[in-house]
Amino acid sequence: MNRIDAPTLLTIIYVLVDDWYQEQGYRLTPMLPAPEPSFSDNVSMRSTIALR
């Protein structure tokens, strides 16, 4: 079995989550009035997944 290095794995996670969010994920986030976030929803999801 081949091993994958951490930077490559994080890049794959980043691309997969971003592609999914652009196609479908944005519909799952509520559109409530609030201050402008410092991170977008897909950046927050990628970071959370990468930390696990």
N, C-alpha and C positions, 0 to 999 in steps of 0.2 A: 504494500500500500504506500502511495506517495504522501509525503508530508507537505504542508502548505505553510509558508511563513506568515507571521502576524500582519505585516503591511498588506500583503495580497488578500488575506482573509477579510480585513477591514474594508478594503476597496470593493471586494465582491459584495459584502453586506451593504455598503453605501449605495452601490449601483442598484442592487435588487430592491432595497427599501425605497429609494428615490423613484425608480420606475413604477413600482406598485402605487406609491402615493400619488404620483402624477396622473395615473390612470384611474384609480378607484378610491384611494384612501382619503382624499380631500373631502369626499362626500360624508365621511364618518365623523368629521370634526364639526362641532356646533359653530354656527355663525352668530355669536353673541357680541353685543357691543362691549368693548374692552380696550384698554390701552394697547398700543402697538407692541407686540412681543419682541424681545431681543433675539429670539430664535424662531425659525419657522417650525411648523408641526413636524415636517419630515426630518428636519435636522435633529429635533428632540427625540424622535423615534429611533433614528439611526444611532444616536449616542447611547440611548438606553439599551438597545440590542447589543451594541458592541461591548458595553460594560458587563453584560451577563456572561 
